[in-house]
Amino acid sequence: MARLFALLVMLSLSPLASGESLIIEPKHARFDTNIASTQVQQAYTIRNQGSETVHIKSWKAISDFGEVVNLPPSLAPGESAEFQVDLPLPGKLGESTFRYALFTDEADVERYRFTLSGFVFSVISPENAVIDLGKIEAGSKVRHELTLDAREEIPLELVRIVDAPDWLDASLNDTTVSVGVRPNTSRGIKAGTIRVATNLAQQPFVEITAKAIIEGNLKPSTYVLGFKPAEVGETVQAQMELLYSGKRELGNLELDFPGKWEVERKGCSDAVGSESKCVRITLKRTIEESGKNADVLRFSMPDEPDLEIPFGIMGLNPDQSIREILIDEDQRAAVPAKIDITKAIQEQREASKVEPEPKQGADARKVSRAKGSGPVRLHWKAANDESIYGYMVYRANDRAGPYRRITAKPLPKQHMATMATPEGGQVFVDENVEPGKTYYYYIDTIARNGTQQRLSPVLSKTVTP
């Protein structure tokens, strides 16, 4: 079952305990800018600076991605060794951090943490691909489609569906993905990832987020239950209402809840309609252990698919503080913030100009055509928006396209201090040009969350001998 309700909790870190014997270097490694669905490898060195032999028991990928390989089983005092993280990059784009932990036989050490981070981008658009079916009645045969594109030298082809949630009926037609809900799927909120193989060597897979709320005869007042973090020993409580429009009696409603819950059922005073049936359910649970607990509450009526309500609880040790909680991370990432560049100024400069230099703030369309000898030099300035990671440049031989990416990876954004000089700003030189031909360009911004947005209008240059 897909992870419907993810809790990622980063607890405030205390200084290193005096009993820690191992040193991991680098503690926070960074990989080069890379494309989603490709492989990253990072080497680490681990050293025992203590006076006793340390046995390494296990490791964990806290962020659920990557494998730690070649770990030594033990390290004697003063001994060091190398190990590696093999990370197949997932579809998560933008600035991404992957966390890992090692567990040893040291009684006074909980774990050793280290990270691997970097920027991940996609050559396939839309970058954060989402198919949102919204609220859909059970049994509906409505299908939703999403067409993908890639501005690459080789036209995009979708080869096959590698994986998809079991509640989805997914199919391919050229570069379009079509999805519908399978019959007899359990009711409730659904979310999952469709993984599709492509013909592109640079990005062999693309991931599409699918989500829906499937409604049936049981309609809850909420489709997700969240509880505030509580210390071990405390009791958490939540309340919800279920409106039933089927032919059965609500007395037939069965509850299947993981863990120890106190459940109270009552009628609803605000039931809608004389033929409607409503039950109000109050849930209580005492926190018995620390850590995150995410699962599903299941409601069953005879001869009907179950209704599933995901929940999440975080148990804290006494005096344990929380630094950050991200709930339903996948759904949040599927709706990225938009880039807003309100004071962007685009320029094109070359060795030989036949048009005058535009004034600061002039419309770039007035200087979008030029002639001169090669190579083609693109030069632009843009507002120092902190949400921008860098820029992509696309080129075509005709104004109407097709445009292809000519930057191997995003051009890193220059610091604002470089903008103050006459030659400051972003520069890209295209040397792969021929005399007598006209080339057309445009520039995209790429945000820190991996999404792209057009920065410049089409710029053109005719290369003279």
C-alpha positions in Angstrom: 0.0 0.0 0.0 1.3 3.4 -0.9 2.4 5.7 1.9 -0.7 7.9 2.3 0.3 9.8 5.4 4.1 10.4 5.8 5.5 11.9 8.9 9.1 13.1 8.7 10.3 14.3 12.1 13.7 15.9 12.7 14.4 16.1 16.4 16.6 18.8 17.9 20.1 17.4 18.0 22.1 17.5 21.2 25.9 17.8 21.1 27.9 14.7 20.5 27.9 12.4 23.5 31.3 12.0 25.1 31.0 8.2 24.7 31.0 8.4 20.8 34.1 6.7 19.4 33.4 6.8 15.7 34.1 9.7 13.3 32.4 9.7 9.9 33.9 12.0 7.2 32.4 13.8 5.5 29.5 14.0 7.9 27.5 16.0 5.3 28.5 15.0 1.8 27.1 16.7 -1.4 26.7 15.2 -4.8 27.0 17.1 -8.1 23.8 18.4 -9.7 22.1 15.4 -11.3 19.1 14.2 -13.1 16.3 12.2 -11.4 16.3 8.4 -11.7 20.0 8.2 -12.1 22.6 6.7 -9.8 24.8 8.6 -7.3 27.7 7.0 -5.3 29.4 8.7 -2.4 32.4 7.5 -0.4 32.8 8.0 3.3 35.6 7.3 5.8 34.9 5.9 9.3 37.5 6.0 12.0 37.6 4.7 15.6 39.1 7.4 17.8 38.2 5.6 21.0 40.0 3.1 23.2 37.7 0.1 22.7 36.8 -2.0 19.6 33.4 -0.9 18.2 31.1 -3.4 16.5 28.8 -2.0 13.8 25.4 -3.7 14.1 23.3 -2.2 11.3 22.4 0.8 9.2 19.2 2.6 8.3 18.2 4.9 5.4 16.2 7.4 7.4 14.9 9.1 4.2 14.0 5.6 2.8 16.4 5.9 -0.2 19.9 4.6 -0.8 22.0 1.6 0.4 25.0 1.7 2.7 27.6 -0.8 1.4 31.0 -2.1 2.4 30.6 -1.3 6.1 33.3 -2.9 8.3 31.8 -5.3 10.9 34.1 -3.7 13.6 36.8 -1.1 14.1 39.7 -1.5 16.5 41.0 1.6 18.3 42.7 3.8 15.7 41.5 1.8 12.8 39.7 3.4 9.8 37.8 2.1 6.8 35.9 3.3 3.8 32.3 2.6 3.0 29.9 3.9 0.3 26.3 5.0 -0.2 24.7 3.9 -3.5 21.7 6.2 -4.1 19.3 5.7 -7.0 17.9 9.2 -7.1 14.1 9.2 -6.7 11.6 11.5 -8.4 11.9 14.1 -5.7 13.3 17.2 -7.3 15.1 20.3 -6.2 17.4 20.6 -3.2 17.2 17.1 -1.6 18.8 15.7 1.5 19.0 11.9 2.2 19.8 10.9 5.8 21.4 7.8 7.2 22.3 6.3 10.5 24.7 3.6 11.8 24.0 1.6 15.0 26.8 0.1 17.1 27.2 -2.0 20.2 28.0 1.1 22.3 25.6 1.2 25.2 25.6 5.0 25.6 25.4 5.9 21.9 22.0 5.8 20.1 23.2 6.2 16.5 25.7 7.9 14.2 24.1 10.2 11.6 25.4 11.4 8.3 23.8 12.9 5.1 24.1 13.0 1.4 22.5 16.0 -0.4 22.4 17.8 -3.8 20.3 19.3 -6.4 18.1 17.0 -8.6 16.3 18.1 -11.8 14.2 16.6 -14.5 14.5 16.8 -18.3 10.9 15.8 -18.6 8.0 18.2 -18.1 5.9 18.9 -16.2 8.7 18.5 -13.7 6.4 17.7 -10.7 3.9 15.5 -12.7 0.6 15.1 -10.9 -2.7 13.4 -11.8 -5.3 14.6 -9.3 -8.6 12.8 -9.8 -10.2 14.9 -7.0 -13.3 13.5 -5.3 -14.6 10.6 -7.4 -17.6 8.3 -6.7 -16.8 4.6 -6.3 -17.5 2.8 -9.6 -16.8 5.8 -11.8 -15.3 5.0 -15.1 -13.9 8.5 -15.6 -10.2 8.6 -16.6 -7.7 11.4 -16.3 -4.8 11.9 -18.6 -1.4 13.7 -18.4 0.9 14.3 -21.4 4.6 14.5 -20.9 7.2 16.3 -22.9 11.0 16.5 -23.1 12.9 19.2 -25.0 15.8 16.8 -25.8 17.6 15.8 -29.0 15.8 12.4 -29.0 12.0 12.8 -28.9 10.5 11.4 -25.7 8.8 8.0 -25.8 7.1 6.3 -22.8 8.1 2.6 -23.0 6.1 0.9 -20.2 4.6 1.2 -16.7 7.1 -0.2 -14.2 5.0 0.3 -11.1 1.7 1.8 -10.1 -0.6 1.8 -7.0 -2.9 -1.2 -6.8 -6.0 1.1 -6.8 -5.1 2.6 -10.2 -5.7 1.3 -13.7 -2.9 3.0 -15.6 -2.1 2.8 -19.3 0.1 4.5 -21.9 -0.6 6.1 -25.3 2.5 7.6 -26.9 3.6 10.2 -24.4 0.2 10.3 -22.5 -0.5 8.5 -19.2 -4.1 7.6 -18.6 -5.4 6.5 -15.2 -8.7 5.4 -13.7 -9.8 3.9 -10.4 -10.1 0.1 -10.3 -13.4 -1.4 -9.3 -13.9 -2.5 -5.7 -11.1 -0.2 -4.5 -11.4 0.7 -0.8 -12.8 4.1 -0.1 -10.9 7.1 1.3 -7.9 9.2 0.4 -5.5 7.7 -2.0 -2.0 8.7 -3.1 0.8 6.9 -4.8 3.5 7.0 -7.5 3.4 5.8 -11.1 6.8 4.9 -12.3 7.2 4.9 -16.1 10.2 3.8 -18.2 11.3 6.2 -21.0 13.6 5.9 -24.0 15.9 8.7 -22.7 19.3 7.5 -21.5 19.7 10.7 -19.5 16.5 10.0 -17.6 15.4 6.4 -17.9 12.4 6.8 -15.6 9.8 9.4 -14.7 7.6 9.4 -11.7 4.0 10.7 -11.6 2.1 11.4 -8.4 -1.5 10.2 -8.5 -4.1 11.1 -5.9 -7.8 10.9 -5.3 -10.5 10.8 -2.7 -12.8 7.9 -3.5 -16.3 8.3 -2.0 -18.8 5.6 -1.2 -21.9 5.2 1.0 -19.8 6.0 4.1 -18.7 9.7 3.9 -16.4 10.8 6.8 -16.1 14.4 8.1 -12.4 14.0 7.5 -10.3 11.8 5.3 -7.1 12.1 7.4 -6.7 12.1 11.2 -3.7 13.9 12.6 -2.8 14.1 16.3 -0.6 16.6 18.1 2.7 15.2 19.3 2.4 13.9 22.8 4.8 12.6 25.5 4.8 8.9 26.3 2.0 8.3 28.9 -0.2 11.1 27.6 -3.5 10.4 25.9 -4.5 11.9 22.5 -8.0 12.3 21.3 -9.9 12.9 18.0 -13.5 13.0 16.8 -15.1 12.3 13.5 -18.5 11.8 12.0 -19.6 9.2 9.4 -22.6 9.8 7.2 -24.1 6.7 5.7 -26.4 6.6 2.7 -26.6 2.8 2.1 -29.4 0.3 2.8 -27.8 -1.3 5.9 -28.2 -0.2 9.5 -25.2 1.6 11.1 -25.2 -1.0 13.8 -23.5 -3.2 11.2 -20.5 -0.9 11.1 -17.3 -2.7 12.1 -14.1 -1.0 13.2 -10.6 -2.4 12.6 -8.1 -0.1 14.3 -4.4 -1.1 14.8 -3.2 -0.5 18.4 -5.0 0.1 21.6 -7.9 2.6 21.1 -10.8 3.6 23.3 -13.8 4.0 21.0 -17.1 5.8 21.8 -20.0 5.8 19.4 -22.9 8.3 19.5 -25.5 9.6 17.1 -25.1 12.9 15.3 -27.3 15.7 16.4 -26.7 17.5 13.1 -27.5 14.6 10.7 -28.4 15.8 7.2 -31.7 14.7 5.8 -34.4 12.4 7.2 -33.1 9.4 5.4 -29.5 9.9 6.4 -27.7 7.9 9.1 -24.9 9.4 11.0 -22.6 8.2 13.8 -20.1 10.3 15.8 -17.0 8.4 16.8 -14.6 9.6 19.5 -11.1 8.0 19.6 -8.6 8.0 22.5 -5.2 6.5 22.7 -2.5 6.5 25.3 1.0 6.9 23.9 3.0 3.9 24.9 6.3 4.5 23.1 8.3 7.2 21.4 8.6 7.6 17.7 6.2 8.0 14.8 3.2 5.7 14.3 1.4 6.0 11.0 -1.3 3.5 9.9 -4.9 3.2 8.8 -8.2 3.1 10.6 -10.6 0.7 8.7 -14.4 1.0 8.7 -16.4 -1.9 7.2 -20.0 -2.4 6.2 -21.3 -5.7 4.8 -21.1 -6.1 1.0 -19.2 -2.8 0.6 -15.5 -2.0 0.1 -13.9 -0.7 3.3 -13.4 3.0 4.1 -9.7 3.7 5.1 -8.7 6.7 7.1 -4.9 7.2 7.6 -3.7 8.6 10.9 -0.3 9.7 12.3 0.9 10.0 15.9 4.3 11.2 17.2 5.3 10.0 20.6 8.0 12.0 22.4 10.3 11.1 25.3 10.0 13.4 28.3 11.4 16.9 27.6 12.0 16.0 23.9 11.5 19.0 21.6 10.4 19.0 18.0 12.2 21.1 15.4 10.1 20.4 12.4 7.2 18.2 11.3 6.2 17.7 7.7 2.9 16.0 7.2 1.9 14.3 3.9 5.2 15.3 2.3 4.4 13.8 -1.1 1.2 15.7 -1.5 2.8 18.9 -0.4 5.6 18.5 -2.9 3.1 18.0 -5.7 1.9 21.6 -5.4 5.2 23.6 -5.6 5.5 27.3 -5.1 5.6 29.3 -8.3 8.5 31.4 -9.2 7.7 35.1 -9.5 10.3 37.3 -11.2 8.9 40.7 -11.4 11.9 42.8 -12.3 13.7 40.5 -14.7 15.8 42.2 -17.5 16.9 40.2 -20.4 19.7 41.1 -22.8 21.5 39.5 -25.7 25.1 40.7 -26.4 27.5 39.6 -29.0 30.9 40.7 -30.5 29.2 42.6 -33.4 26.0 44.4 -32.8 23.8 46.0 -35.4 21.2 47.2 -32.8 21.9 49.7 -30.1 22.4 48.6 -26.5 19.0 48.6 -24.7 18.5 50.9 -21.8 18.3 49.3 -18.3 14.8 47.9 -17.9 13.9 48.0 -21.6 11.7 45.3 -23.1 13.9 42.4 -24.2 11.7 41.8 -27.2 13.1 45.0 -28.8 16.6 43.5 -28.8 15.7 39.9 -29.5 17.2 39.9 -33.0 20.8 40.4 -33.8 23.6 39.6 -36.3 27.2 39.0 -35.8 30.0 36.4 -36.0 30.0 33.4 -33.8 30.0 32.0 -31.2 26.6 33.2 -29.8 26.9 34.9 -26.4 23.8 35.2 -24.3 24.0 37.6 -21.4 21.1 38.4 -19.0 20.3 39.8 -15.6 17.5 38.9 -13.3 16.2 39.8 -9.9 18.1 38.0 -7.1 15.1 35.8 -6.2 16.2 33.3 -3.5 13.8 30.7 -4.9 15.9 30.4 -8.0 18.6 27.8 -8.2 19.8 28.4 -11.8 18.9 28.6 -15.5 18.4 26.3 -18.5 19.1 27.4 -22.1 17.1 26.0 -25.1 17.8 26.4 -28.8 16.0 25.9 -32.1 16.8 26.4 -35.8 13.3 27.8 -36.3 11.4 30.3 -34.2 8.5 27.9 -34.0 10.8 25.1 -32.7 11.3 22.4 -31.7 13.6 23.7 -29.0 16.2 21.5 -27.4 18.1 21.8 -24.2 21.8 22.8 -24.8 22.9 23.2 -21.1 24.0 19.8 -19.7 22.7 20.9 -16.3 21.3 24.1 -14.7 23.7 27.1 -14.9 24.2 28.1 -11.2 22.7 31.5 -10.4 25.3 34.2 -10.0 25.5 36.1 -6.7 23.9 39.5 -6.6 27.3 41.2 -6.2 28.2 40.3 -9.7 25.2 42.1 -11.1 26.6 45.5 -10.2 29.4 45.5 -12.8 28.6 46.3 -16.5 29.5 42.7 -17.5 27.9 41.2 -14.4 25.0 38.7 -14.5 24.5 35.4 -16.3 26.5 34.4 -19.4 26.2 31.4 -21.7 28.3 30.9 -24.8 27.0 28.6 -27.6 30.0 27.7 -29.7 28.3 25.0 -31.7 27.0 27.3 -34.4 27.6 27.6 -38.2 28.0 30.8 -40.3 25.0 31.7 -42.4 22.5 30.2 -40.0 20.0 31.8 -37.6 19.6 30.3 -34.1 16.7 30.9 -31.7 17.1 30.7 -27.9 15.1 31.1 -24.8 16.0 30.8 -21.1 14.1 29.1 -18.3 14.6 29.6 -14.6 14.8 26.4 -12.5 13.7 26.8 -8.9 15.1 25.2 -5.8 12.1 22.9 -5.8 13.0 21.7 -9.3 10.2 23.4 -11.2 10.9 25.4 -14.4 9.4 28.7 -15.7 10.2 30.8 -18.7 12.4 33.8 -18.0 13.1 35.3 -21.4 11.3 35.8 -24.7 12.7 34.1 -27.8 16.1 35.6 -28.7 17.7 35.1 -32.1 21.0 35.6 -33.8 22.1 35.2 -37.4 25.7 34.1 -37.5 27.7 36.0 -40.2 30.9 34.7 -41.8 
